[in-house]
Amino acid sequence: MSDATSREFVTPRDGQLGLRTLSNPAGLSISALPNGASFSVAHRPEGGGAVMINQVLGSPIEGGIGRIWLRVGGEASFVAQLVGPRAKVDFATGESQFAWQGRTNGIAHRVTLRLDPEATRWFWQAEITNGTDRAIPCDIVLAQDIGLGGRGFLMGSEAYASQYIDHRAARHPRFGPVILSRQNLSQGGRFPWHALGCVEGAIAFATDAIQLFGPAFRERDEIGIGFGTDLPGSVWQHELACPALQSNPTTLAPGASTRWTFFSHFEPDHPAASDDADLGRLDGIAEAAAAVSPATAAPATSVRSLLQDAPPQDVLPLDGEPLAKLYPTRELEERSAGALLSFFVADGALNRHVVLAEKELLVARRHGAILRSGQAMMPDEATLAATCWMHGVFAAQLTIGNTSFHKLFSVSRDPYNITRASGLRILIDAGEGWRLLSVPSAFEIGLSDCRWIYQLADRTVTVSAIASGAEAAMQWRVEVDGPAARFLVFGQVVLGERDYEQSGRITIDETSKRFTFQPGPDWLWGQNFPNAVYHLVTSTPAAVEVVGGDELLYDDGAPRGGPYVALRTGATKELAFAVVGSMTDAAEARNLADRFAASIDDAALLAPADAFWNTLLGALPETPEADGLSAERAILPWLAHDAMIHLTVPHGLEQYTGAAWGTRDVCQGPLEFMLALRHDETARKILTTLFAEQYRTRGDWPQWFMLPPYSNIRAGEAHGDIVVWPLKALCDYVEATGDFEILDVRLPWRRDEDLKPTDEHGTIREHVELLLATVKERFIPGTHLIRYGEGDWNDSLQPADPHLRDWMVSSWTVALLYEQVGRYAAILERAGDPAEAAALASLAGVMRGDVNRYLIRDGVIAGYGLFDPGHDRVELLLHPSDRRTGLSYSLIPMTQAILGGLFTAAQTRSHLELIRQQLLDPDGARLMDRPVAYHGGVETLFRRAESAAFFGREIGLMYVHAHLRYCEALAISGDIDGARAALALANPIAVTELLPHASLRQRNTYFSSSDAAFHDRYRASAEWSRVRDGKIAVDGGWRIYSSGPGLYTQIFVRRILGMRREFGSEVEQSREV
């Protein structure tokens, strides 16, 4: 590589971004980027960790989520940003304030942001002057994204952080509605709190970005709420916390001026729930807002990026003849009010899913896909993965190996395309200047590739992304049918775990038009993989005018040190480029780069990928072509895809952090999936990997753990059921395969003190002996019932009271343990160890007796039993006799007792009837008969169930994983038809056809929950009967990252199709479906 034609730079950290920062002695700081965009609002208390008050860091080439709008009514109405990415203003900084100044359609505007000199509060003041010759009615809307957590916590999942922010709209006699927001998840023992108000008085408000931006914003340049339309004025607890206030309106005569002042007040710790008494904390804030502040320097013209002035590219619908030409045969069409929204296309034994633009603008959860390369059946350091989003994110979170630490491109962090500088993006110039490719006319998803089809007035632009089925590579191709166009491709580079936290090296070779990316040697990735490298190459170099960094994203062409790479074409009809890499072999990566630079046909990339998926699903019986696609069959390849993502590159669409195995998870979905589809070698590898992670002294496993070389990164504690799962997985494997030899496989343990593998090796049988000894040590004294510990499968019911950890029992965990003790006894009997088998069978019998004695009362099994060391009687929780929680029935102990053979036939029948009467709703079986009471997020008995403000996931009670176990319980009880019907409710293709109140959702991804669409916890409790009556919409929850796809597949294959094995032999004839 010639020095004359190459240059290097390092991805910047915060200190290299040219931030302007205001700060005060109270520990509050606000930083802005050189383009005038807000970067962060943070508080650092003495002796404590910093809390980020906003939620998403601003971008040097765009901005963040928070912004201020001027809304003008009348004949020449408009909405304009005064602060934000689209604000065309001059920007100035002073010692204690920022200022944004400009002129829009004859109206002069100036906004200042000022810190209080001593307190943790700040003020926005917007002043406008009517320079037109007519009176103008107008108001101001201010929105501020809220995170209220450590930066790492927020960037782990902004949606998760938002789910625990409690919003309350308290009405102040002067200020009107004031939005009080409390982070209910402890941040280092504190509960950060924020209040947003308007000194002159607000008249309307919103609490989440779904109310202000929403799905339609994905293709818009501005919010669609003009003057005269009020904000909703209601609390909506959703997944992008963004309080917004609407000022009182005014009418300005020509030449007249007015101003509005908004305030934010922050408390580092607010132990109690928010209530109206908190308005007293705002005493004196109006006077503080009126204080005179030092003047700022004269505003200077801020340098705007091309992206800031690039509106989304308008597209036409794909319908009529163009649609018929592209997709002459469509199956499983989805329509709304007659309009086609999505469909499937057969692709041999597989299929492809196509979504049209109209649907993307209706769904809260954007359509996305996770693509992975290669043929790996287990996690490795050679599998590339990337997330593609329909709204014009052509790759986000691109990694090879570890999906958290090895990021090349950044994560797309909001669901509504509010932040448009993340991941890999493309601008197009079709003759009208630069436009952003956002929502396409159609988005086509394959198991290893995606296509975005943009139907323009005079041409069609197609962007394809393909993950190679043979190597760590991903290739994009941009094709134009019609007049040529210019393209500007750019990507935000991370080269680490999180934005601006690691310093990786980027080398640009202008001659070969190649980029080289290497992690820095000062952090985990570079230290463990010193030869790690990515390359970005093009196989159409003649189309590329120039490659570079962020200088290509500015009109003046000056570099500003941002974390961006870009390539710009001349007018062209084709552009192809690829990312390749290796974590271990730099020479291999160079060879790959050379191959892809020389051009590789798309079909050559897809052929091995298609072969992989077909082989993975090869155990399934073929469906006659004449039958066409059914929802039941169409979903199976997608579930296989999701199961493989969960196992090999663990993360999801919403849950983009991961990169680890959950002990409970890997023992269920992945293992059961592999066994159902006869991939026994992979199932065996899962088991041997898992048993080598057992702690030598403690005898149990962590809740989750990363694999080498990051094995020291793992959970510090585990729920009380975790120790049982490896035994359950072992029993599943041996019962299916008859491979008794696995019991004698010798494996190391993990040392408790330093987490390194022990030199000592023991057989898996010896590992199980330690497991069982650990279990027995955890029995409640005088019983054979294992302690609850840190929780059970229902993560939302982790104990808040330490007493509960030691003296409470989960009936579900006990039933799970009972089943495995009995199964392992039978395995040992077959393996020639009758003495130990008899001892374990005896233990199982005693456990069963204790369950009936302590945990079943009046014929109903309780969710939990609370033992009192001083009294004999056990207090039952989640039981009709429960007076503590207000909950009477719990699903999972009932289904597990059925699955594990703990119940008698009569108990099974009665509990199935209880489920039907008390827990079964139109969309599936719920975890409990009603929600846990919510009191502003303060935890007294259970952690997340009492602190989550969002009514979804486990909190919404219809967690699909638990519903699938109910399906399985139906099947083993002999109700195959009932199981099949219940299974259809977990099928994203079928559910919206079966339930008129099921919301639109992505139809080719597993959804992990069915969330009754209550806007807050209080309404959910007060209006709970609407769920049973089917009178409230049910939304699909988080997607892909779950054991659910594997469980669904196992239940369908083993229970519906009847393809079951027992100790290596087929035991039933397959049923025709």
Summary of the structure (lengths in Angstrom):
residues: 1073
radius of gyration: 29.5
end to end distance: 60.2
largest distance: 98.7
contacts: 3976
relative contact order: 0.08
helix: 29%
strand: 30%
